[in-house]
């Protein structure tokens, strides 16, 4: 019984964290989008790998017309319930779909976001071409992936040994884990008609949430990481955070 309650509490914490966009990758996406997208109202935005829908719901409350797509039916159903509870369901279309075969017409989205998803798909190059295809000309593509050239390297080793945590299995379809780094990511963007506006990273002292809670240091590492991010240029740490992001314009 205690184990069931603990699992429910963990899932509740996960939903709250996703809705508040406290994950470092969504914080990075928002920072990168701010200089190039000044107004979300009326914008058509697609998120591939929307998970529980927190990012989609946040943009919908700002007047954007949002499509959220995820391969996990469990995550999409949860996202639909959250959207309905917050009365923004008319602004969001949440669908189950595969990143390799997006059920969306060419060049129909002002902004396409794909955060912490490309590393999990079978063929990341094909999925990336799909992201580019559905981005409108002069529109923007925002992408984040885990960065091997960071403290995340140690988490890769742990997950390789013990597998993905249960909450990830419940809400995701994590069949494969591709490894990315800044140079690989830049090459991927350079192959398409994309002008890279910014490439940067965050989460310089990465620890998984479960480990932070176990060590009772849930607050301090993010604070230290934020300070490192603020001074990353002077410290020459700019591309060594656990999450690396790119914002680019389709030309």
C-alpha positions in Angstrom: 0.0 0.0 0.0 2.8 2.4 0.9 4.5 1.6 -2.4 1.3 2.4 -4.4 0.9 5.7 -2.5 4.6 6.5 -3.2 4.2 5.8 -6.9 1.1 8.1 -7.0 2.9 10.9 -5.3 5.8 10.5 -7.7 3.5 10.7 -10.7 1.8 13.7 -9.2 5.1 15.5 -8.7 6.0 14.6 -12.3 2.8 16.1 -13.7 3.3 19.3 -11.6 6.9 19.7 -12.8 5.9 19.2 -16.4 3.1 21.7 -16.1 5.2 24.4 -14.4 8.0 23.9 -17.0 10.7 23.6 -14.4 12.6 21.0 -16.4 15.9 22.6 -17.6 15.2 21.7 -21.3 11.9 23.7 -21.3 13.6 26.6 -19.5 16.3 26.5 -22.3 13.6 26.4 -25.0 11.9 29.4 -23.5 15.1 31.4 -23.2 16.1 30.6 -26.8 12.7 31.5 -28.2 12.4 34.8 -26.4 14.6 36.9 -28.7 13.1 35.5 -32.0 9.4 35.0 -31.1 8.0 38.1 -29.4 4.3 37.1 -29.4 2.7 33.7 -29.2 -0.9 34.9 -29.8 -2.2 33.5 -33.1 1.0 31.5 -33.8 0.6 27.9 -35.0 3.0 25.8 -32.8 3.7 22.1 -33.0 5.4 20.1 -30.3 6.7 16.7 -31.3 7.1 14.5 -28.2 4.7 16.6 -26.1 4.5 14.0 -23.2 2.0 15.2 -20.6 1.3 18.4 -22.5 2.6 21.0 -20.0 4.5 23.1 -22.7 1.5 22.9 -25.1 -0.9 24.1 -22.3 1.4 26.9 -21.3 1.5 28.2 -24.9 -2.2 27.8 -25.4 -2.9 30.0 -22.4 -0.9 32.7 -24.3 -3.2 32.5 -27.3 -1.2 30.1 -29.5 -2.9 27.4 -31.6 -1.0 24.3 -30.5 -0.6 20.8 -31.8 0.9 18.3 -29.4 2.0 14.9 -30.7 3.4 12.0 -28.8 3.7 8.2 -29.5 2.5 7.4 -26.0 -1.3 7.0 -25.8 -1.0 7.1 -22.0 0.7 10.5 -22.1 -1.6 12.0 -24.7 -4.7 10.9 -22.8 -3.3 12.5 -19.6 -2.5 15.7 -21.6 -6.1 15.8 -22.9 -7.5 15.6 -19.4 -5.2 18.3 -18.1 -6.2 20.6 -21.1 -9.9 20.0 -20.4 -9.4 20.8 -16.7 -7.7 24.0 -17.5 -10.3 24.9 -20.2 -7.8 25.3 -23.0 -8.9 22.3 -25.0 -10.2 24.5 -27.9 -6.7 25.8 -28.4 -4.9 22.5 -28.4 -5.1 19.5 -30.7 -3.4 16.5 -28.9 -2.7 13.5 -31.1 -1.0 10.1 -31.0 1.6 9.9 -33.7 5.1 8.8 -34.8 7.9 11.4 -35.2 9.0 9.5 -38.3 5.7 10.0 -40.1 4.1 13.3 -38.9 0.4 13.4 -39.9 0.8 17.1 -40.7 1.0 19.0 -44.0 4.2 20.6 -45.3 5.2 24.1 -44.1 2.2 24.6 -41.9 3.7 25.6 -38.5 5.3 28.9 -37.4 7.2 27.2 -34.7 8.2 23.5 -34.3 9.5 22.3 -30.9 11.1 19.0 -30.2 12.5 18.7 -26.7 14.3 15.6 -25.3 12.7 13.4 -27.9 15.0 12.9 -30.9 17.4 10.8 -28.9 14.7 8.2 -28.4 13.4 7.6 -31.9 14.7 4.8 -34.1 15.9 7.0 -37.0 16.7 10.4 -35.7 17.7 11.8 -39.1 14.4 10.8 -40.7 12.5 12.3 -37.7 14.5 15.5 -38.0 13.7 15.8 -41.7 10.0 15.6 -40.7 10.4 18.4 -38.3 11.9 20.6 -41.0 9.2 19.6 -43.5 6.4 20.8 -41.4 8.1 24.1 -40.4 6.8 27.1 -42.4 9.4 28.9 -44.5 10.8 31.7 -42.3 9.5 29.8 -39.3 11.6 28.5 -36.4 12.6 25.1 -35.2 13.6 24.7 -31.6 15.3 21.5 -30.5 16.9 20.1 -27.3 18.7 16.8 -26.7 20.9 15.4 -23.9 24.6 16.3 -24.3 27.1 13.5 -23.9 29.9 16.1 -23.2 28.6 16.8 -19.7 28.0 15.3 -16.3 25.1 13.4 -18.1 27.7 10.9 -19.2 27.5 9.2 -15.8 23.7 8.9 -16.1 24.1 7.2 -19.5 26.3 4.6 -17.8 23.8 4.0 -15.0 20.8 3.7 -17.4 22.8 1.4 -19.5 23.2 -0.9 -16.5 19.8 -0.7 -14.8 17.5 0.6 -17.6 15.0 3.4 -17.7 13.0 4.4 -14.5 9.4 3.1 -14.2 7.8 6.6 -14.7 9.6 6.9 -18.0 8.3 3.5 -19.1 4.8 4.5 -18.0 4.6 7.7 -20.0 7.1 7.2 -22.8 8.1 4.7 -25.5 11.9 4.7 -24.9 13.2 2.0 -27.3 16.5 3.5 -28.2 18.9 6.1 -26.8 21.0 8.0 -29.4 24.0 9.9 -28.2 24.3 13.6 -29.1 26.9 16.3 -28.7 27.2 19.9 -30.0 29.2 19.0 -33.1 26.8 16.2 -34.2 23.8 18.5 -33.6 25.3 21.3 -35.7 26.0 18.9 -38.6 22.4 17.8 -38.5 21.1 21.4 -38.9 23.7 22.3 -41.6 22.3 19.5 -43.9 18.9 21.2 -44.1 17.7 24.7 -45.2 18.1 26.0 -41.7 20.0 29.1 -40.4 21.2 28.4 -36.8 20.4 31.4 -34.7 21.7 30.1 -31.4 23.2 26.9 -29.9 23.7 26.8 -26.2 23.4 24.4 -23.2 22.1 24.4 -19.6 22.0 22.1 -16.5 25.8 22.2 -15.8 25.5 20.1 -12.7 23.1 17.4 -13.7 21.6 14.9 -11.3 18.4 13.0 -11.9 15.5 14.0 -9.6 15.4 10.7 -7.8 19.0 11.0 -6.9 18.7 14.6 -5.7 15.8 13.6 -3.5 17.6 10.6 -2.1 20.6 12.8 -1.2 18.3 15.6 0.1 19.9 18.1 -2.2 16.8 18.8 -4.3 17.3 22.6 -4.5 21.0 23.4 -4.4 22.3 21.7 -7.7 19.8 23.7 -9.9 20.9 26.9 -8.1 24.5 26.1 -8.7 23.7 25.1 -12.3 21.9 28.3 -12.9 24.8 30.3 -11.6 27.2 28.4 -13.9 24.8 29.0 -16.8 24.8 32.7 -16.1 28.7 32.8 -16.2 29.1 30.0 -18.8 30.7 32.3 -21.4 33.3 33.7 -19.1 34.0 30.2 -17.7 34.0 28.7 -21.2 31.3 26.2 -20.2 28.8 27.2 -22.8 28.4 23.9 -24.6 29.0 21.5 -21.7 25.6 21.5 -20.0 23.6 18.3 -19.8 21.0 19.7 -22.2 22.0 21.3 -25.4 19.5 23.3 -27.5 19.4 24.9 -30.9 17.0 27.5 -32.4 17.1 27.9 -36.1 15.2 29.7 -38.9 14.0 27.9 -42.0 15.2 29.7 -45.1 
